[in-house]
Amino acid sequence: MTHLRYSATTEQTDADEQATIDGIIKGMTGQSETVEKREHHAVRASHAKSSACVIGELVVPEGLPPELAQGLFAKPGTYQVAVRFAQGPGETLGDRVSTHRGMSIKVFGVEGEKLPGHDADTQDFVLATGTTFPSGTAKGFLRDGTVIGGSAGMPEVVKSAVSLTMRNFNRLLHAFGTENAKADFFGHPFSHPMSEGYFSQAPVRFGDHVAKLGAVPVAAEQLALADWQLNPHEDEDGFRHAAVAYFETHDAVYELKAQLWTDEDRQPIEDASVDWPVEVSPYRTIATIRLPRQAAYGPARVRYFDEVMTFTPAHSLAAHRPLGSVMRARLQVYQALSDFRHRENGIAPANTASIAAIPA
């Protein structure tokens, strides 16, 4: 298998891309303003409702082959991590609106050249359920974001109905051996947050190479949750309660995996809606994330995670630079929306450099 190498020509930028990114920032800021008026508080423009805020460690093993021993993973070692699990919408809806989920990871003590503007020894990996990003490109997200943004003012009962329709549509597709990423994005199953795999969806530089990343649960207790289903009519915050209850008695363990770039045609860099076939390049383990049992939703810690901390693809080693149209947009969009949220709430943002800054 030939592992393609990263170069200055790996990405292909559209001439009008900055105008597209500016449009995304304007549209998502408008959505955040609508939500703020209703909730009387500015929340994250996506993944607003956290379900668990935990700390643990990331272990890079000895003996990785050269193509995987890249960047952060070049040498064996143990790093402290902070991990935020959350629901997809950019508003704090009840769990009847079950959309995609997020897992944001901040790795501490990471040395090396960082992206411009990032001055802490940290590396963020922002992951979500699903191996692709439905909109595919920045232009696609601007188009789709207009629809999403227009829904911000809709009643929650309408959003719940849309989520139900999309979930049933994808269930029907599954019966025929296929699925629709956009349907899953808006109508995710009522599955347990700790049973899910989470993915970068778009590629990142992987040292000399390029990869998509994924975090896959491997603890026996997590695998046992495969058939768990929330009844949202009994508990509108059921995903949070389930995650907190899990961490009261169990450790969570994930294998962090890399899917290397090997085929320019079947693994496009610029269109994140295209799934990279595992038969072309499988996901291979590069580290283990261990999250020990703990109080996963203490008020001081949750306030710090939700209100103060930022998780963004821009907090990165140069060796793991986000790549492709969607990722280039995220480098600017995340920062602009974080600035808006912190400014509106009168809270100074923190580029958290040490796990010691996180409350117990």
C-alpha positions as MATLAB code, in Angstrom:
seq = 'MTHLRYSATTEQTDADEQATIDGIIKGMTGQSETVEKREHHAVRASHAKSSACVIGELVVPEGLPPELAQGLFAKPGTYQVAVRFAQGPGETLGDRVSTHRGMSIKVFGVEGEKLPGHDADTQDFVLATGTTFPSGTAKGFLRDGTVIGGSAGMPEVVKSAVSLTMRNFNRLLHAFGTENAKADFFGHPFSHPMSEGYFSQAPVRFGDHVAKLGAVPVAAEQLALADWQLNPHEDEDGFRHAAVAYFETHDAVYELKAQLWTDEDRQPIEDASVDWPVEVSPYRTIATIRLPRQAAYGPARVRYFDEVMTFTPAHSLAAHRPLGSVMRARLQVYQALSDFRHRENGIAPANTASIAAIPA';
ca = [
       0.000    0.000    0.000;
       1.363    3.397   -1.011;
       0.854    6.148    1.546;
       0.598    9.468   -0.286;
       2.710   12.280    1.077;
       1.568   15.709    2.190;
       2.846   18.650    0.131;
       2.068   22.304   -0.494;
      -0.136   21.206   -3.429;
      -2.253   18.746   -1.425;
      -5.013   21.352   -1.060;
      -6.790   23.203   -3.882;
      -8.264   26.510   -2.711;
     -11.133   28.229   -4.544;
     -10.466   31.792   -5.630;
     -13.580   33.066   -3.821;
     -13.183   30.931   -0.714;
     -12.751   33.846    1.681;
     -16.105   35.279    0.618;
     -17.673   31.902    1.335;
     -16.092   31.749    4.788;
     -17.243   35.291    5.538;
     -20.769   34.217    4.579;
     -20.632   31.226    6.934;
     -19.470   33.431    9.808;
     -22.252   35.936    9.134;
     -24.925   33.236    8.893;
     -23.850   31.308   11.980;
     -23.444   34.483   14.007;
     -27.015   35.407   13.079;
     -28.171   31.972   14.211;
     -26.328   32.445   17.518;
     -27.990   35.835   17.996;
     -31.423   34.243   17.505;
     -30.661   31.516   20.050;
     -29.247   34.051   22.512;
     -32.453   36.083   22.434;
     -34.489   32.998   23.248;
     -32.153   31.484   25.862;
     -30.915   34.828   27.263;
     -27.383   33.481   27.008;
     -24.951   32.877   24.158;
     -24.095   29.205   23.640;
     -21.833   27.357   21.238;
     -23.018   27.612   17.640;
     -22.750   23.824   17.465;
     -22.582   21.165   20.188;
     -24.045   23.561   22.728;
     -25.472   20.976   25.146;
     -22.731   19.045   26.907;
     -23.335   15.550   28.245;
     -20.005   14.842   29.997;
     -16.891   16.883   30.808;
     -14.044   14.574   31.769;
     -10.280   14.286   32.035;
      -7.949   11.364   31.399;
      -4.911   10.402   29.384;
      -3.824    9.619   25.837;
      -1.165    6.915   25.484;
       0.964    6.620   22.342;
       2.379    3.094   22.212;
       5.846    1.933   21.317;
       6.507    0.345   17.967;
       4.206    2.266   15.634;
       5.262    1.763   11.995;
       6.949    4.792   10.348;
       3.838    5.918    8.463;
       1.880    6.113   11.756;
       4.706    7.465   13.958;
       4.043   11.041   12.851;
       3.537   14.393   14.580;
       2.125   13.938   18.071;
       2.435   10.176   17.582;
       6.095   10.158   16.528;
       7.300    8.958   19.940;
       5.707    6.809   22.638;
       4.406    8.735   25.620;
       1.488    9.617   27.857;
      -0.400   12.917   27.668;
      -3.164   14.331   29.838;
      -6.422   15.116   28.037;
      -9.695   16.957   28.603;
     -12.714   15.630   26.703;
     -16.121   17.240   26.184;
     -19.020   15.090   24.917;
     -21.991   17.049   23.542;
     -25.153   17.041   21.444;
     -25.023   18.499   17.949;
     -27.391   21.502   17.822;
     -26.212   25.025   18.538;
     -28.915   25.412   21.181;
     -29.892   23.552   24.345;
     -32.794   21.480   23.056;
     -34.478   18.516   24.692;
     -33.180   15.101   23.691;
     -36.195   14.402   21.483;
     -34.132   16.341   18.929;
     -31.435   13.678   18.632;
     -28.882   14.793   16.047;
     -25.197   14.014   15.546;
     -22.910   13.981   18.634;
     -19.526   15.525   19.339;
     -16.353   14.509   21.168;
     -13.818   17.325   21.560;
     -10.358   16.367   22.827;
      -7.665   18.699   24.153;
      -4.245   17.059   24.558;
      -1.800   18.771   26.955;
       1.992   18.921   26.969;
       2.353   18.728   23.183;
       5.619   20.254   21.998;
       6.454   21.301   18.461;
       5.654   23.924   15.839;
       2.053   25.139   16.139;
      -0.270   26.815   13.654;
      -0.010   30.628   13.604;
      -1.841   32.176   16.567;
      -1.693   29.050   18.730;
       0.736   29.612   21.587;
      -0.069   26.797   24.043;
       1.443   23.320   24.121;
      -1.870   21.682   23.271;
      -3.473   19.825   20.384;
      -7.241   19.770   19.826;
      -9.089   17.046   17.934;
     -12.726   17.995   17.241;
     -14.663   14.845   16.337;
     -18.297   13.965   15.601;
     -20.417   10.901   14.900;
     -20.312    9.841   11.264;
     -17.273    9.440    9.036;
     -18.271   12.236    6.644;
     -19.418   15.855    6.850;
     -22.677   16.039    4.862;
     -22.145   19.458    3.289;
     -18.780   18.387    1.879;
     -17.296   21.794    1.139;
     -17.354   25.316    2.537;
     -19.699   26.362   -0.277;
     -21.972   23.443    0.533;
     -21.990   24.374    4.192;
     -22.874   27.982    3.350;
     -25.799   26.667    1.301;
     -26.938   24.177    3.949;
     -26.253   26.629    6.762;
     -28.879   28.947    5.381;
     -31.471   26.224    6.017;
     -30.048   25.340    9.422;
     -29.827   28.976   10.437;
     -33.406   29.580    9.373;
     -34.514   26.789   11.691;
     -33.041   28.459   14.792;
     -36.291   30.260   15.520;
     -38.549   27.261   14.928;
     -40.415   25.722   17.881;
     -38.699   22.707   19.426;
     -41.667   20.492   18.575;
     -41.030   21.172   14.859;
     -37.348   20.301   15.212;
     -38.317   17.127   17.027;
     -40.584   16.163   14.137;
     -37.812   16.800   11.597;
     -35.394   14.713   13.657;
     -37.934   11.878   13.836;
     -38.519   11.981   10.071;
     -34.796   11.860    9.307;
     -34.200    9.080   11.810;
     -36.979    6.943   10.291;
     -35.674    7.665    6.785;
     -32.205    6.442    7.699;
     -33.654    3.377    9.435;
     -35.429    2.526    6.171;
     -32.207    2.990    4.227;
     -30.378    0.709    6.669;
     -32.900   -2.008    5.872;
     -31.681   -1.823    2.262;
     -28.006   -1.823    3.262;
     -27.287    1.876    2.822;
     -27.507    5.154    4.749;
     -27.634    8.912    4.273;
     -25.138   11.073    6.163;
     -27.402   14.120    6.115;
     -30.316   12.130    7.507;
     -28.105   10.848   10.314;
     -26.835   14.380   10.939;
     -30.376   15.593   11.693;
     -31.918   12.361   13.000;
     -29.335   10.347   14.901;
     -30.480    7.202   16.767;
     -31.224    7.463   20.491;
     -28.011    5.584   21.274;
     -25.782    5.914   24.344;
     -23.098    8.638   24.019;
     -20.434    6.246   25.346;
     -21.229    3.575   22.737;
     -20.479    5.826   19.760;
     -17.432    6.210   17.534;
     -16.386    9.785   16.748;
     -14.504   10.976   13.646;
     -12.700   13.994   12.211;
     -14.885   13.591    9.069;
     -12.443   15.797    7.116;
      -8.704   15.166    6.706;
      -5.744   16.573    8.610;
      -2.068   16.590    7.867;
      -0.453   13.590    9.502;
       3.218   14.572    9.541;
       4.619   13.417    6.199;
       1.206   12.038    5.257;
      -2.541   12.862    5.428;
      -5.240   11.093    7.431;
      -8.760   11.123    8.760;
      -9.020   10.318   12.468;
     -11.472    8.350   14.562;
     -11.990    7.468   18.234;
     -13.639    4.065   18.659;
     -14.900    2.716   22.025;
     -13.268   -0.533   23.129;
     -14.097   -0.993   26.845;
     -16.355   -3.995   27.441;
     -18.828   -1.821   29.360;
     -19.112    0.529   26.376;
     -19.568   -2.298   23.889;
     -22.342   -3.681   26.091;
     -24.330   -0.491   25.425;
     -24.767   -1.242   21.715;
     -28.515   -1.868   22.069;
     -29.198    0.890   24.627;
     -31.918    3.330   23.545;
     -33.104    6.504   25.255;
     -36.799    7.140   25.730;
     -36.750   10.951   25.353;
     -40.370   11.241   26.492;
     -39.250   10.056   29.926;
     -36.100   12.191   30.173;
     -35.378   15.273   28.080;
     -31.777   15.262   29.376;
     -31.360   11.523   29.122;
     -28.106   11.484   27.161;
     -26.423   13.588   29.835;
     -27.837   11.494   32.663;
     -26.722    8.298   30.913;
     -23.182    9.596   30.368;
     -22.851   10.841   33.945;
     -24.166    7.545   35.330;
     -21.697    5.635   33.172;
     -18.704    7.557   34.516;
     -19.851    7.045   38.099;
     -19.016    3.345   37.875;
     -16.999    2.685   34.695;
     -13.913    3.790   32.791;
     -14.269    4.733   29.130;
     -11.557    3.594   26.722;
     -11.161    4.600   23.073;
      -8.685    3.588   20.436;
      -7.643    6.653   18.453;
      -7.187    5.600   14.841;
      -5.798    7.092   11.631;
      -7.039    6.338    8.120;
      -4.134    7.247    5.849;
      -4.484    8.867    2.420;
      -3.568    6.345   -0.283;
      -5.757    7.126   -3.333;
      -6.298   10.668   -4.671;
      -9.417    9.700   -6.618;
     -11.263    7.662   -3.988;
     -10.082    9.729   -1.024;
     -10.605   13.385   -2.031;
      -9.120   16.102    0.164;
     -11.521   18.910   -0.737;
     -14.898   17.117   -0.416;
     -15.555   15.890    3.125;
     -18.889   14.321    2.102;
     -17.049   11.466    0.383;
     -16.408    8.516    2.668;
     -12.869    7.180    2.384;
     -13.353    3.434    1.736;
     -11.839    1.243    4.429;
     -10.955   -1.339    1.783;
      -8.659    1.285    0.255;
      -7.201    2.334    3.606;
      -8.329    0.919    6.968;
      -8.450    2.811   10.271;
      -5.316    1.858   12.236;
      -4.711    2.412   15.953;
      -2.249    5.179   16.866;
      -3.084    5.752   20.563;
      -5.402    4.834   23.410;
      -7.579    7.360   25.271;
      -8.430    6.337   28.847;
     -11.088    8.276   30.749;
     -11.339    6.900   34.307;
     -14.536    6.850   36.351;
     -15.166   10.305   37.770;
     -17.778   12.959   38.468;
     -18.478   13.902   34.857;
     -20.741   16.911   35.433;
     -19.620   18.850   38.494;
     -20.945   22.447   38.297;
     -17.549   24.199   38.459;
     -16.030   21.943   35.832;
     -19.040   22.163   33.522;
     -19.047   25.941   33.716;
     -15.360   25.977   32.780;
     -15.796   23.529   29.880;
     -18.978   25.154   28.552;
     -18.341   28.835   29.171;
     -14.577   29.374   29.274;
     -12.762   26.677   27.307;
     -12.430   26.589   23.563;
     -11.942   23.510   21.397;
     -10.984   24.327   17.824;
      -9.085   22.767   14.899;
      -6.853   25.874   14.981;
      -5.302   24.660   18.257;
      -2.957   22.363   16.406;
       0.555   21.324   15.614;
       1.649   22.301   12.129;
       2.127   18.547   11.643;
      -1.644   18.063   12.069;
      -2.896   21.087   10.125;
      -6.591   20.702    9.188;
      -6.966   20.194    5.431;
      -9.624   20.724    2.810;
     -12.373   23.250    2.188;
     -14.453   22.541    5.303;
     -11.421   22.544    7.589;
     -10.016   25.787    6.178;
     -13.380   27.383    6.930;
     -13.385   25.961   10.454;
     -10.029   27.593   11.198;
     -11.752   30.991   10.970;
     -15.372   30.166   11.819;
     -14.669   28.520   15.196;
     -12.634   31.517   16.328;
     -15.216   34.072   15.204;
     -18.071   32.251   16.937;
     -16.042   31.711   20.105;
     -15.265   35.440   20.172;
     -18.980   36.213   19.794;
     -20.023   33.830   22.565;
     -17.456   35.035   25.070;
     -18.080   38.696   24.272;
     -21.843   38.392   24.636;
     -21.527   36.546   27.953;
     -18.855   38.866   29.320;
     -16.487   35.952   29.926;
     -12.811   36.020   29.064;
     -11.890   33.008   26.897;
      -9.057   30.764   27.992;
      -6.621   28.980   25.705;
      -6.261   26.368   28.434;
      -2.604   25.331   28.544;
      -2.638   22.968   31.527;
      -5.039   20.420   32.903;
      -4.407   22.004   36.315;
      -6.597   24.929   35.176;
      -9.650   22.675   34.982;
     -11.795   22.563   38.155;
     -12.455   19.216   39.830;
];
